[in-house]
Amino acid sequence: NKLKEAAEKKIEISDKRLQYLPVATRGSVLYFCIVELSYISWMYNTSLQQFLGLFDWSIENAPKAQLPKQRVENIIEKLTFKVYQYISRGLFEKDKISYLLMIVLKIMQTSKVLTPGDVG
């Protein structure tokens, strides 16, 4: 009986984890865009710890929702804006449009709107 309950809980947890996968995907897209900023200038370095602080802040401050799908959308929206805003403050004016373009293209690639061939 306990094994059956554990198996059911495992499936339930796995399903919930998969619902939040888009948040992790967007987080990785944003983080690697930040990392790639160092190709523009070596001064643009942000630690993983800084990014995780923004990630955690976004989860805590995104509007709550009854449906997990809406909660995920809220977190993604809050995360994307917060990271963009935070990183943009430290960029030279001439590099801000490049950063924005990097983010937009990577998001479109992960959303399958663009293929790597379209961008590369």
GIQUIVEN-V288290 format. One record per residue. N is the residue number from 0. RES is the residue in one small letter. D_LAST is the distance of its C-alpha to the last C-alpha in Angstrom with 2 decimals. Layout:
# GIQUIVEN-V288290
n,res,d_last
N,RES,D_LAST
N,RES,D_LAST
This chain:
# GIQUIVEN-V288290
n,res,d_last
0,n,54.11
1,k,52.24
2,l,49.76
3,k,49.12
4,e,48.62
5,a,46.23
6,a,44.19
7,e,44.08
8,k,43.08
9,k,40.29
10,i,38.90
11,e,39.38
12,i,37.57
13,s,34.67
14,d,34.41
15,k,34.51
16,r,31.86
17,l,29.49
18,q,30.18
19,y,28.80
20,l,25.63
21,p,23.52
22,v,24.88
23,a,23.78
24,t,20.27
25,r,20.01
26,g,21.66
27,s,19.20
28,v,16.21
29,l,18.24
30,y,19.42
31,f,16.17
32,c,15.02
33,i,18.37
34,v,17.96
35,e,14.74
36,l,16.88
37,s,18.67
38,y,15.88
39,i,16.95
40,s,20.59
41,w,22.53
42,m,24.89
43,y,22.63
44,n,23.74
45,t,24.77
46,s,26.54
47,l,26.08
48,q,29.67
49,q,28.97
50,f,26.16
51,l,28.49
52,g,31.13
53,l,28.97
54,f,28.10
55,d,31.82
56,w,32.85
57,s,30.64
58,i,32.22
59,e,35.66
60,n,35.33
61,a,33.47
62,p,36.00
63,k,37.69
64,a,37.69
65,q,39.78
66,l,37.00
67,p,34.40
68,k,31.65
69,q,32.64
70,r,32.94
71,v,29.39
72,e,28.16
73,n,30.38
74,i,29.10
75,i,25.41
76,e,26.26
77,k,28.40
78,l,25.98
79,t,23.01
80,f,25.32
81,k,27.18
82,v,24.25
83,y,22.67
84,q,26.15
85,y,27.06
86,i,24.05
87,s,24.03
88,r,27.63
89,g,26.82
90,l,24.11
91,f,24.91
92,e,24.81
93,k,22.19
94,d,19.71
95,k,20.42
96,i,18.15
97,s,15.13
98,y,16.26
99,l,16.77
100,l,13.36
101,m,11.89
102,i,14.47
103,v,14.09
104,l,10.40
105,k,11.19
106,i,14.39
107,m,13.08
108,q,10.85
109,t,14.02
110,s,16.12
111,k,14.37
112,v,14.17
113,l,10.42
114,t,8.71
115,p,5.75
116,g,5.13
117,d,5.95
118,v,3.81
119,g,0.00
